[in-house]
Amino acid sequence: MPHNQIRTGAGLIGFAVLMNVPFALLGASFDYPDILRRPPLEILSRFAAGGAPLILTWQLYVLVCVAMLPLAFALRNAMEARYGERYDAATALACAAAMTQAIGLSRWVFAVPGLAATALDPHAGAAHQAAALVVFQALHQFAGAGIGENLGQSFTALWALAIGLPSLVRGRWVTGGLAALAGGLILAGTAEGYATVIAFDPGPLSLCAPLGYVLLSAWLVALGVRLMQRA
C-alpha cells in the first residue's frame, strides 16, 4: 500500500508539471489563451501559420486531459488508504472534467484545420470562406467556450472543492486550503466565458481562472509530496 501512495504522489507531481507544458507551448506559439477572444479570421490565420507542430501541441493537450482519468481513480484509492475517506463523487467530477476538456480541445485537432484551410483559400470563393468562418465561430463557442471552458472548468473546480473543503474541515490546512482556493478561483473564472454571450465586463474575474490553475498545480504538487512523505 505505501508503494501505491508513492506512485500516486509521483503521478500527481508529474501531472502538475505536464499539464502546464502544452499551455506554455501554446502561449509561446499561438498567444494562447488571449487568441481565443480574437476575431475568427485572425484566429484561423494564426492557426494555419502554426502548421503541424501546432496541431500536435493541441493533441498533446487533449492527451494530458485524458491522463486525468486514471490519476483521479489513483488519488481516490490513495486518499482512502491514507485517511480512510472515500471520494467517489469527487472522482466522478474529475472524470467529467477530463472528458469535457478533452472533447472541447479536440476541435483544434480534427475540425479547425479544415475550416482554416477553407477560410484562407483564395480559390474557395467568398461564400465558402464566409461559411467556414461562421461554422468555426459556432464550434468555437459551443465546443470551446461551452463544453471545454465552461463545463471543463466548472467540473475541475468542483473536483478541487470536493476534496479541498473536507480536507480543511479535517485540519489539513495546506493541501485543503490550496484545493479550496484553486476551485473557488477557477469557478469564478467561468464568468469570463459568459461575457462572450452576455454583454458585461468580467474585469478582474478574467484573471481568476489562470490564477486558479496555478494554485491547482501547486495543490497537486503539495498533495503528491504529502502522500509520498506519509507513505
N, C-alpha and C positions, 0 to 999 in steps of 0.2 A: 504493500500500500504506500509506503513512503516514496518508492520509486515512481509510482503513478503521480504523486503530488509534485515530485521533482520534474517529471516530464511535462505535466500541465503547467507548472510555473515557468519552465523554459519556453513552452509554447506561447504563453501569454506575453512574455517579453518579446519573443520573436515576432509575434503578430503585431504588437505595438509598433515595432520598428518597420515591419513590412508594409503596414497599412499606409505609412507616410511616404513610401518610395514612389508609387505611381502618382500620388498627389504632388510631390516635389517635381517629378519629371514633367507632368502636365503643366505645372506652374511655370517651369522654365521654357517649355517648347510651345505652349498653347495659351499662355496667360490665363490659366485656369485658377480659380473659378470665375474671375471677373468676365471672361469671354462669354459666359453663359447668358449674360443680360445685354449683349450687344445685338445689333440688327442681324437678321438671318443671313443676309448676303455676306456680311463681314465674317460671321462665324464659319460659314461654309468655305469661304476663301482661305481663311487661316487653317481650316481643317485640311483642305486639299493640299496646301503647301507643306503640311506635315508628312504626307505620304504614308508609306507602310509603317515606319517607326512609330508614328502617332497612333495608328490603328492598333499596333501590337501593345502599346502602352495602355490603351483603353482595355484591351483584352487582359492585360496583367491586373488592372484594377478590378475587373469582373472576377477573376480567379481569387484575388485577395478577399473579396466579399464572400465568395463561396467557402473559402477556408474558415470563415467564422462559424460555419455549421458544426464541424467536429469539435472545434475549440469550445463552443458553448456547452456541448454534452460533457466534454472532459472537465470543464470548470464545475459543472453541476455535480459530477461524481467526486471531484476533489473537495468541494465545499461540504458535501455530505460526509465524506470520510473524515475531514478535519474537524468540522464543527457539529456534525450531526444534524445539519439543516438541509432540507430539500428545496431546490429552486426550480421546480418543474415549470411554473408559469413564466419565470424569468427566461428559462431556456427556450420556451416557445416564442417569446418575444424576440430573442436573439435570432432564432431561425427565420422569423418573419422579416427581421431587419436585413439579414443576409440576402434573402431571396428577392425582396423588393428592390434593394440597391443593385443587385446583380442584373435584374431584369431592366431596370432603368438605364444602367450603364451600357447594356448590350446594344442599345440603339447605335452607339458610336462605332461598333464593330460591323454590324450587319445591315443597317439601314442608311445611316448617314453617308457612307462612301458613294452609294448610287445616287442619292439626292444631290450631293455636292457635284458629282460628275455631270448630271443633267443641268443643274442651275448654272454651272460655269462653262458649259459647252456652247460656243458661239454658233454652232450649226444646229442646235436643238430647236431653235425657234423661240420667240418671245413667250408664246403661250405655254410651252413645255417648261421653260425656265421659271415662269411665274408659278406654275402648278407645283414645281419642285420646292419652291420657297414656301408656298402655303402648306404643303404636306410636312415639310421639315418643321415649320413653326408649330403646327398642331402636334406632331410627335414630340417635339422638344418640350412643349408644355405638359402633355399628358404623361409620357413615359419619363421625362426628366423632372420637371418641377413637381408633377403629381405623384408618380409612383416612386421614383428614385429618391428625390429630395424630401418631399413631404412625408410620405409613408415610411421611407427608409430611415429618415432622421427621427421621426416620432417613435418608431419601434426601437431604434438604438437607444434613444433617451429613456424610454420606459424600461428597457433591459437594465440599463445602468441604475436607474432609480429602484427597480425591483430588488436589486442586490445591495445597493448602497444604503437605502433607508433602514432596512432591517439590521445591517451591519452597524450603523450609527446607534440604533437602539441598544444593541448588544455591546457597545463600548469600543468598537473598532474604528477609532476616530479618523485615522489617516486614510485607510482604504475606503471606508464608508463615506467619509467626507468628500474625497475626490470623486467617487462614483456619483454621489447625490448632486454635487455641484456641476459635474460634467453633464449629467442627464438634464438638469434644470436649464442649463445654458443652451444645450442642443435643442431642447423643446421650445425654448423662447425664440431660437433662431429660425424656426419654421415660419415666423411672421414675415420673413424676407420673401419667401415663396408666395405667400398670399398677396404681397404687394405687386406681384406681376399680373394679378387679375382684379384686384380691388385698389382703387386709387388712394393710396396713402403712403407716407414716407416712413419706412421702418426705423430710420435713424440709427441709434446705437444697437438696435436689435439685429442689424445685419452683421454685426461683429460677434454675436453670441455663438453662432454655430462653429466658426473657426476656432474660437477660444475653447468652446466645449470639447471639440475633438482633440485639442492639445491636452486638456485635462483628462480626457478619456484614455489617451495614450499613457499619460502619467499614472492613471489608476491601474491600467493593465500591468505596467511595469512594477508598481508597488505591490499589487496583489500577487504577481508572479514571484517576486522576491520573498514575500511573506510565506507563500506556500513552500518554497524551496528551503527557507530557513527552518520552518516548523517541521518539515519532513525529517 
